[in-house]
């Protein structure tokens, strides 16, 4: 399969996963995907994908600083998310 098609399919799938039950997260995650994801390193891209697998309350706790991610690469993505969202 063409790499470009695979990439477009992957982005489409990720855009769907950015749709959350919490509108605030929906906006933050989608904005990150649209503005930052493509320029991110492969490690950051994987960390973002892993972040999308987490439950909304966990992600929100990270975003508001109530909890800190154990994995530093996810913490880095959270910092980027909050920067993009402001």
MOPAC internal coordinates of N, CA, C and O (Angstrom, degrees):
PM7 1SCF
backbone

  N    0.0000 0     0.00 0     0.00 0    0    0    0
  C    1.4557 1     0.00 0     0.00 0    1    0    0
  C    1.5221 1   108.51 1     0.00 0    2    1    0
  O    1.2310 1   120.64 1   -36.66 1    3    2    1
  N    1.2876 1   116.39 1   143.34 1    3    2    1
  C    1.4492 1   123.76 1   179.13 1    5    3    2
  C    1.5312 1   110.15 1   -60.84 1    6    5    3
  O    1.2310 1   120.50 1   -44.44 1    7    6    5
  N    1.3364 1   116.66 1   135.56 1    7    6    5
  C    1.4688 1   121.98 1  -178.83 1    9    7    6
  C    1.5259 1   111.09 1   -59.89 1   10    9    7
  O    1.2310 1   120.29 1   141.14 1   11   10    9
  N    1.3303 1   117.06 1   -38.86 1   11   10    9
  C    1.4535 1   121.35 1  -179.60 1   13   11   10
  C    1.5299 1   111.37 1   -64.77 1   14   13   11
  O    1.2310 1   120.44 1   139.70 1   15   14   13
  N    1.3272 1   116.77 1   -40.30 1   15   14   13
  C    1.4659 1   121.25 1   177.82 1   17   15   14
  C    1.5240 1   109.94 1   -66.41 1   18   17   15
  O    1.2310 1   120.95 1   136.25 1   19   18   17
  N    1.3281 1   115.79 1   -43.75 1   19   18   17
  C    1.4637 1   120.51 1   178.28 1   21   19   18
  C    1.5172 1   110.39 1   -60.03 1   22   21   19
  O    1.2310 1   120.06 1   136.87 1   23   22   21
  N    1.3195 1   117.48 1   -43.13 1   23   22   21
  C    1.4517 1   122.42 1   179.76 1   25   23   22
  C    1.5290 1   110.76 1   -64.18 1   26   25   23
  O    1.2310 1   120.10 1   136.69 1   27   26   25
  N    1.3219 1   117.42 1   -43.31 1   27   26   25
  C    1.4587 1   121.33 1   178.93 1   29   27   26
  C    1.5274 1   110.87 1   -64.42 1   30   29   27
  O    1.2310 1   120.37 1   139.78 1   31   30   29
  N    1.3152 1   116.90 1   -40.22 1   31   30   29
  C    1.4595 1   121.36 1   177.64 1   33   31   30
  C    1.5225 1   110.14 1   -64.28 1   34   33   31
  O    1.2310 1   120.61 1   136.24 1   35   34   33
  N    1.3281 1   116.44 1   -43.76 1   35   34   33
  C    1.4551 1   121.65 1   178.87 1   37   35   34
  C    1.5284 1   110.70 1   -61.36 1   38   37   35
  O    1.2310 1   119.89 1   134.72 1   39   38   37
  N    1.3237 1   117.82 1   -45.28 1   39   38   37
  C    1.4664 1   121.08 1   178.75 1   41   39   38
  C    1.5167 1   111.31 1   -63.30 1   42   41   39
  O    1.2310 1   120.45 1   140.86 1   43   42   41
  N    1.3064 1   116.75 1   -39.14 1   43   42   41
  C    1.4602 1   120.82 1   178.32 1   45   43   42
  C    1.5342 1   110.46 1   -62.81 1   46   45   43
  O    1.2310 1   121.09 1   136.10 1   47   46   45
  N    1.3115 1   115.52 1   -43.90 1   47   46   45
  C    1.4606 1   120.94 1   178.19 1   49   47   46
  C    1.5273 1   110.52 1   -63.09 1   50   49   47
  O    1.2310 1   120.54 1   136.98 1   51   50   49
  N    1.3221 1   116.57 1   -43.02 1   51   50   49
  C    1.4606 1   120.49 1   179.94 1   53   51   50
  C    1.5286 1   110.97 1   -66.27 1   54   53   51
  O    1.2310 1   120.55 1   140.34 1   55   54   53
  N    1.3302 1   116.55 1   -39.66 1   55   54   53
  C    1.4710 1   119.92 1   177.80 1   57   55   54
  C    1.5385 1   109.22 1   -58.30 1   58   57   55
  O    1.2310 1   120.53 1   139.46 1   59   58   57
  N    1.3158 1   116.60 1   -40.54 1   59   58   57
  C    1.4642 1   120.75 1   178.35 1   61   59   58
  C    1.5346 1   110.21 1   -63.78 1   62   61   59
  O    1.2310 1   120.06 1   139.62 1   63   62   61
  N    1.3272 1   117.49 1   -40.38 1   63   62   61
  C    1.4652 1   121.50 1  -179.87 1   65   63   62
  C    1.5328 1   112.53 1   -71.07 1   66   65   63
  O    1.2310 1   120.68 1   160.84 1   67   66   65
  N    1.3260 1   116.30 1   -19.16 1   67   66   65
  C    1.4665 1   120.13 1   176.24 1   69   67   66
  C    1.5253 1   111.65 1   -73.32 1   70   69   67
  O    1.2310 1   120.46 1   162.07 1   71   70   69
  N    1.3128 1   116.73 1   -17.93 1   71   70   69
  C    1.4611 1   120.77 1   178.23 1   73   71   70
  C    1.5190 1   108.15 1   -74.13 1   74   73   71
  O    1.2310 1   121.02 1   -64.67 1   75   74   73
  N    1.2980 1   115.65 1   115.33 1   75   74   73
  C    1.4597 1   121.48 1  -173.28 1   77   75   74
  C    1.5124 1   110.84 1  -119.64 1   78   77   75
  O    1.2310 1   121.26 1    -8.54 1   79   78   77
  N    1.3122 1   115.20 1   171.46 1   79   78   77
  C    1.4583 1   120.79 1   175.73 1   81   79   78
  C    1.5130 1   112.15 1   -74.62 1   82   81   79
  O    1.2310 1   120.55 1   158.72 1   83   82   81
  N    1.3165 1   116.55 1   -21.28 1   83   82   81
  C    1.4632 1   121.57 1   179.14 1   85   83   82
  C    1.5258 1   108.32 1  -103.36 1   86   85   83
  O    1.2310 1   120.61 1   -61.35 1   87   86   85
  N    1.2977 1   116.44 1   118.65 1   87   86   85
  C    1.4683 1   121.89 1  -176.75 1   89   87   86
  C    1.5350 1   112.21 1   -56.04 1   90   89   87
  O    1.2310 1   120.64 1   140.63 1   91   90   89
  N    1.3309 1   116.39 1   -39.37 1   91   90   89
  C    1.4634 1   120.60 1  -179.08 1   93   91   90
  C    1.5288 1   110.73 1   -59.83 1   94   93   91
  O    1.2310 1   120.56 1   136.78 1   95   94   93
  N    1.3299 1   116.53 1   -43.22 1   95   94   93
  C    1.4593 1   120.62 1   178.77 1   97   95   94
  C    1.5144 1   111.00 1   -68.83 1   98   97   95
  O    1.2310 1   120.75 1   140.04 1   99   98   97
  N    1.3026 1   116.17 1   -39.96 1   99   98   97
  C    1.4654 1   121.95 1   177.59 1  101   99   98
  C    1.5313 1   109.55 1   -53.26 1  102  101   99
  O    1.2310 1   120.66 1   131.29 1  103  102  101
  N    1.3165 1   116.34 1   -48.71 1  103  102  101
  C    1.4633 1   121.95 1  -178.55 1  105  103  102
  C    1.5259 1   110.79 1   -65.83 1  106  105  103
  O    1.2310 1   120.07 1   130.90 1  107  106  105
  N    1.3320 1   117.47 1   -49.10 1  107  106  105
  C    1.4685 1   121.22 1  -178.77 1  109  107  106
  C    1.5219 1   112.20 1   -60.39 1  110  109  107
  O    1.2310 1   120.62 1   131.23 1  111  110  109
  N    1.3141 1   116.42 1   -48.77 1  111  110  109
  C    1.4604 1   120.67 1  -176.20 1  113  111  110
  C    1.5247 1   111.65 1   -66.82 1  114  113  111
  O    1.2310 1   120.58 1   137.37 1  115  114  113
  N    1.3286 1   116.50 1   -42.63 1  115  114  113
  C    1.4625 1   119.97 1   179.49 1  117  115  114
  C    1.5238 1   110.86 1   -65.38 1  118  117  115
  O    1.2310 1   120.40 1   138.15 1  119  118  117
  N    1.3318 1   116.84 1   -41.85 1  119  118  117
  C    1.4640 1   120.41 1   178.94 1  121  119  118
  C    1.5263 1   110.64 1   -61.85 1  122  121  119
  O    1.2310 1   120.41 1   137.93 1  123  122  121
  N    1.3386 1   116.82 1   -42.07 1  123  122  121
  C    1.4605 1   120.13 1   177.74 1  125  123  122
  C    1.5278 1   110.49 1   -61.29 1  126  125  123
  O    1.2310 1   120.76 1   133.84 1  127  126  125
  N    1.3141 1   116.16 1   -46.16 1  127  126  125
  C    1.4625 1   120.59 1  -179.63 1  129  127  126
  C    1.5311 1   110.64 1   -58.84 1  130  129  127
  O    1.2310 1   120.47 1   137.86 1  131  130  129
  N    1.3098 1   116.71 1   -42.14 1  131  130  129
  C    1.4594 1   120.95 1  -175.37 1  133  131  130
  C    1.5317 1   113.56 1   -78.49 1  134  133  131
  O    1.2310 1   119.94 1   152.55 1  135  134  133
  N    1.3335 1   117.72 1   -27.45 1  135  134  133
  C    1.4614 1   119.38 1  -173.90 1  137  135  134
  C    1.5213 1   114.95 1  -109.62 1  138  137  135
  O    1.2310 1   119.71 1   153.98 1  139  138  137
  N    1.3121 1   118.16 1   -26.02 1  139  138  137
  C    1.4659 1   120.60 1  -169.55 1  141  139  138
  C    1.5194 1   114.01 1  -122.30 1  142  141  139
  O    1.2310 1   120.03 1   146.48 1  143  142  141
  N    1.3090 1   117.54 1   -33.52 1  143  142  141
  C    1.4632 1   122.01 1  -171.06 1  145  143  142
  C    1.5346 1   113.29 1   -53.38 1  146  145  143
  O    1.2310 1   119.65 1   131.39 1  147  146  145
  N    1.3136 1   118.28 1   -48.61 1  147  146  145
  C    1.4676 1   120.69 1  -176.18 1  149  147  146
  C    1.5167 1   113.43 1   -63.93 1  150  149  147
  O    1.2310 1   119.74 1   153.54 1  151  150  149
  N    1.3250 1   118.11 1   -26.46 1  151  150  149
  C    1.4586 1   121.56 1   179.33 1  153  151  150
  C    1.5268 1   112.47 1   -90.64 1  154  153  151
  O    1.2310 1   120.60 1   175.42 1  155  154  153
  N    1.3153 1   116.45 1    -4.58 1  155  154  153
  C    1.4611 1   121.41 1  -178.61 1  157  155  154
  C    1.5228 1   111.37 1   -76.31 1  158  157  155
  O    1.2310 1   121.38 1   -21.58 1  159  158  157
  N    1.3246 1   114.96 1   158.42 1  159  158  157
  C    1.4606 1   120.20 1   175.65 1  161  159  158
  C    1.5257 1   109.10 1   -71.62 1  162  161  159
  O    1.2310 1   119.81 1   -18.81 1  163  162  161
  N    1.3259 1   117.97 1   161.19 1  163  162  161
  C    1.4689 1   119.98 1   176.05 1  165  163  162
  C    1.5355 1   112.42 1   -56.78 1  166  165  163
  O    1.2310 1   119.85 1   145.38 1  167  166  165
  N    1.3110 1   117.90 1   -34.62 1  167  166  165
  C    1.4760 1   120.60 1   178.28 1  169  167  166
  C    1.5229 1   109.96 1   -66.19 1  170  169  167
  O    1.2310 1   120.13 1   137.01 1  171  170  169
  N    1.3322 1   117.36 1   -42.99 1  171  170  169
  C    1.4623 1   120.95 1   178.09 1  173  171  170
  C    1.5288 1   111.26 1   -66.61 1  174  173  171
  O    1.2310 1   120.78 1   141.62 1  175  174  173
  N    1.3244 1   116.12 1   -38.38 1  175  174  173
  C    1.4616 1   119.25 1   177.77 1  177  175  174
  C    1.5266 1   111.00 1   -62.81 1  178  177  175
  O    1.2310 1   120.42 1   138.27 1  179  178  177
  N    1.3210 1   116.80 1   -41.73 1  179  178  177
  C    1.4638 1   120.31 1   178.08 1  181  179  178
  C    1.5219 1   110.51 1   -66.52 1  182  181  179
  O    1.2310 1   120.47 1   140.11 1  183  182  181
  N    1.3275 1   116.70 1   -39.89 1  183  182  181
  C    1.4660 1   120.52 1   178.38 1  185  183  182
  C    1.5254 1   110.48 1   -62.47 1  186  185  183
  O    1.2310 1   120.21 1   140.79 1  187  186  185
  N    1.3340 1   117.20 1   -39.21 1  187  186  185
  C    1.4667 1   120.30 1   177.08 1  189  187  186
  C    1.5279 1   110.32 1   -64.36 1  190  189  187
  O    1.2310 1   120.41 1   136.77 1  191  190  189
  N    1.3192 1   116.83 1   -43.23 1  191  190  189
  C    1.4710 1   120.64 1   177.59 1  193  191  190
  C    1.5287 1   110.33 1   -60.98 1  194  193  191
  O    1.2310 1   120.43 1   138.71 1  195  194  193
  N    1.3228 1   116.79 1   -41.29 1  195  194  193
  C    1.4678 1   120.67 1   178.48 1  197  195  194
  C    1.5247 1   110.75 1   -66.43 1  198  197  195
  O    1.2310 1   120.60 1   142.15 1  199  198  197
  N    1.3270 1   116.45 1   -37.85 1  199  198  197
  C    1.4594 1   121.08 1   177.59 1  201  199  198
  C    1.5281 1   110.34 1   -60.32 1  202  201  199
  O    1.2310 1   120.45 1   139.81 1  203  202  201
  N    1.3163 1   116.74 1   -40.19 1  203  202  201
  C    1.4653 1   120.63 1  -179.83 1  205  203  202
  C    1.5253 1   112.78 1   -64.18 1  206  205  203
  O    1.2310 1   120.30 1   160.00 1  207  206  205
  N    1.3266 1   117.03 1   -20.00 1  207  206  205
  C    1.4640 1   120.79 1   178.18 1  209  207  206
  C    1.5286 1   112.66 1   -79.75 1  210  209  207
  O    1.2310 1   120.30 1   168.45 1  211  210  209
  N    1.3351 1   117.03 1   -11.55 1  211  210  209
  C    1.4624 1   121.11 1  -178.72 1  213  211  210
  C    1.5232 1   110.96 1   -81.88 1  214  213  211
  O    1.2310 1   121.08 1   -19.82 1  215  214  213
  N    1.3109 1   115.53 1   160.18 1  215  214  213
  C    1.4605 1   122.16 1   178.15 1  217  215  214
  C    1.5261 1   110.31 1   -74.10 1  218  217  215
  O    1.2310 1   120.62 1   -29.52 1  219  218  217
  N    1.3234 1   116.42 1   150.48 1  219  218  217
  C    1.4629 1   121.73 1  -178.71 1  221  219  218
  C    1.5310 1   113.76 1   -52.38 1  222  221  219
  O    1.2310 1   118.97 1   132.73 1  223  222  221
  N    1.3434 1   119.57 1   -47.27 1  223  222  221
  C    1.4719 1   118.60 1  -178.48 1  225  223  222
  C    1.5404 1   112.86 1   -60.67 1  226  225  223
  O    1.2310 1   120.28 1   146.72 1  227  226  225
  N    1.3133 1   117.07 1   -33.28 1  227  226  225
  C    1.4673 1   120.71 1   178.97 1  229  227  226
  C    1.5235 1   109.49 1   -68.81 1  230  229  227
  O    1.2310 1   120.64 1   132.49 1  231  230  229
  N    1.3270 1   116.38 1   -47.51 1  231  230  229
  C    1.4659 1   119.91 1   179.33 1  233  231  230
  C    1.5275 1   109.93 1   -60.51 1  234  233  231
  O    1.2310 1   120.10 1   135.26 1  235  234  233
  N    1.3145 1   117.42 1   -44.74 1  235  234  233
  C    1.4618 1   121.16 1  -179.35 1  237  235  234
  C    1.5273 1   110.66 1   -62.54 1  238  237  235
  O    1.2310 1   120.11 1   139.74 1  239  238  237
  N    1.3288 1   117.40 1   -40.26 1  239  238  237
  C    1.4676 1   120.41 1   177.35 1  241  239  238
  C    1.5264 1   110.52 1   -60.67 1  242  241  239
  O    1.2310 1   120.11 1   142.22 1  243  242  241
  N    1.3128 1   117.40 1   -37.78 1  243  242  241
  C    1.4651 1   121.23 1   176.19 1  245  243  242
  C    1.5245 1   110.47 1   -66.70 1  246  245  243
  O    1.2310 1   120.61 1   134.22 1  247  246  245
  N    1.3185 1   116.44 1   -45.78 1  247  246  245
  C    1.4648 1   121.37 1  -175.96 1  249  247  246
  C    1.5301 1   111.04 1   -62.65 1  250  249  247
  O    1.2310 1   119.98 1   137.49 1  251  250  249
  N    1.3146 1   117.64 1   -42.51 1  251  250  249
  C    1.4700 1   120.01 1  -177.53 1  253  251  250
  C    1.5239 1   112.20 1   -85.73 1  254  253  251
  O    1.2310 1   120.39 1   177.23 1  255  254  253
  N    1.3220 1   116.86 1    -2.77 1  255  254  253
  C    1.4618 1   120.39 1   176.67 1  257  255  254
  C    1.5122 1   115.00 1    83.24 1  258  257  255
  O    1.2310 1   120.36 1  -167.95 1  259  258  257
  N    1.3186 1   116.92 1    12.05 1  259  258  257
  C    1.4674 1   121.16 1   178.56 1  261  259  258
  C    1.5244 1   110.59 1   -71.98 1  262  261  259
  O    1.2310 1   120.92 1   147.26 1  263  262  261
  N    1.3402 1   115.84 1   -32.74 1  263  262  261
  C    1.4589 1   121.92 1   176.45 1  265  263  262
  C    1.5288 1   108.33 1  -131.82 1  266  265  263
  O    1.2310 1   121.23 1   -21.07 1  267  266  265
  N    1.3342 1   115.26 1   158.93 1  267  266  265
  C    1.4585 1   121.07 1   178.44 1  269  267  266
  C    1.5197 1   108.49 1  -118.74 1  270  269  267
  O    1.2310 1   120.31 1   -49.18 1  271  270  269
  N    1.3211 1   117.01 1   130.82 1  271  270  269
  C    1.4697 1   119.53 1   178.37 1  273  271  270
  C    1.5289 1   110.41 1   -62.07 1  274  273  271
  O    1.2310 1   120.86 1   -37.23 1  275  274  273
  N    1.3198 1   115.97 1   142.77 1  275  274  273
  C    1.4661 1   121.06 1   177.35 1  277  275  274
  C    1.5203 1   109.65 1   -70.33 1  278  277  275
  O    1.2310 1   120.42 1   139.01 1  279  278  277
  N    1.3203 1   116.80 1   -40.99 1  279  278  277
  C    1.4655 1   121.07 1  -178.60 1  281  279  278
  C    1.5226 1   110.46 1   -79.57 1  282  281  279
  O    1.2310 1   119.82 1   -57.82 1  283  282  281
  N    1.3290 1   117.95 1   122.18 1  283  282  281
  C    1.4611 1   120.84 1  -177.71 1  285  283  282
  C    1.5322 1   113.57 1   -61.57 1  286  285  283
  O    1.2310 1   119.93 1   149.57 1  287  286  285
  N    1.3265 1   117.75 1   -30.43 1  287  286  285
  C    1.4628 1   118.92 1   179.96 1  289  287  286
  C    1.5291 1   111.58 1   -70.30 1  290  289  287
  O    1.2310 1   120.20 1   148.51 1  291  290  289
  N    1.3318 1   117.23 1   -31.49 1  291  290  289
  C    1.4647 1   119.83 1   175.07 1  293  291  290
  C    1.5287 1   109.28 1   -72.85 1  294  293  291
  O    1.2310 1   120.12 1   141.62 1  295  294  293
  N    1.3278 1   117.38 1   -38.38 1  295  294  293
  C    1.4686 1   120.49 1   175.69 1  297  295  294
  C    1.5201 1   110.52 1   -59.77 1  298  297  295
  O    1.2310 1   120.35 1   141.67 1  299  298  297
  N    1.3290 1   116.94 1   -38.33 1  299  298  297
  C    1.4571 1   121.61 1   177.83 1  301  299  298
  C    1.5276 1   110.69 1   -63.64 1  302  301  299
  O    1.2310 1   120.47 1   136.60 1  303  302  301
  N    1.3109 1   116.70 1   -43.40 1  303  302  301
  C    1.4717 1   120.46 1   178.38 1  305  303  302
  C    1.5306 1   110.05 1   -64.17 1  306  305  303
  O    1.2310 1   119.86 1   139.37 1  307  306  305
  N    1.3105 1   117.87 1   -40.63 1  307  306  305
  C    1.4696 1   121.11 1   178.11 1  309  307  306
  C    1.5295 1   109.86 1   -60.71 1  310  309  307
  O    1.2310 1   120.06 1   136.92 1  311  310  309
  N    1.3230 1   117.49 1   -43.08 1  311  310  309
  C    1.4722 1   120.47 1   177.32 1  313  311  310
  C    1.5329 1   110.40 1   -59.92 1  314  313  311
  O    1.2310 1   120.73 1   136.84 1  315  314  313
  N    1.3217 1   116.22 1   -43.16 1  315  314  313
  C    1.4594 1   120.27 1   178.86 1  317  315  314
  C    1.5323 1   110.48 1   -65.47 1  318  317  315
  O    1.2310 1   120.74 1   137.96 1  319  318  317
  N    1.3321 1   116.20 1   -42.04 1  319  318  317
  C    1.4714 1   121.00 1   179.10 1  321  319  318
  C    1.5149 1   111.03 1   -57.11 1  322  321  319
  O    1.2310 1   120.53 1   132.57 1  323  322  321
  N    1.3053 1   116.59 1   -47.43 1  323  322  321
  C    1.4557 1   119.94 1  -176.51 1  325  323  322
  C    1.5187 1   110.92 1   -71.34 1  326  325  323
  O    1.2310 1   119.99 1   151.34 1  327  326  325
  N    1.3151 1   117.62 1   -28.66 1  327  326  325
  C    1.4732 1   121.05 1   176.22 1  329  327  326
  C    1.5254 1   109.85 1   -70.43 1  330  329  327
  O    1.2310 1   120.52 1   137.03 1  331  330  329
  N    1.3385 1   116.60 1   -42.97 1  331  330  329
  C    1.4633 1   121.64 1  -179.95 1  333  331  330
  C    1.5280 1   109.35 1   -66.85 1  334  333  331
  O    1.2310 1   120.41 1   144.25 1  335  334  333
  N    1.3243 1   116.82 1   -35.75 1  335  334  333
  C    1.4560 1   121.37 1  -176.24 1  337  335  334
  C    1.5134 1   114.24 1   -76.56 1  338  337  335
  O    1.2310 1   119.64 1   168.29 1  339  338  337
  N    1.3281 1   118.28 1   -11.71 1  339  338  337
  C    1.4642 1   118.98 1  -177.34 1  341  339  338
  C    1.4950 1   113.25 1   -97.03 1  342  341  339
  O    1.2310 1   120.10 1   180.00 1  343  342  341

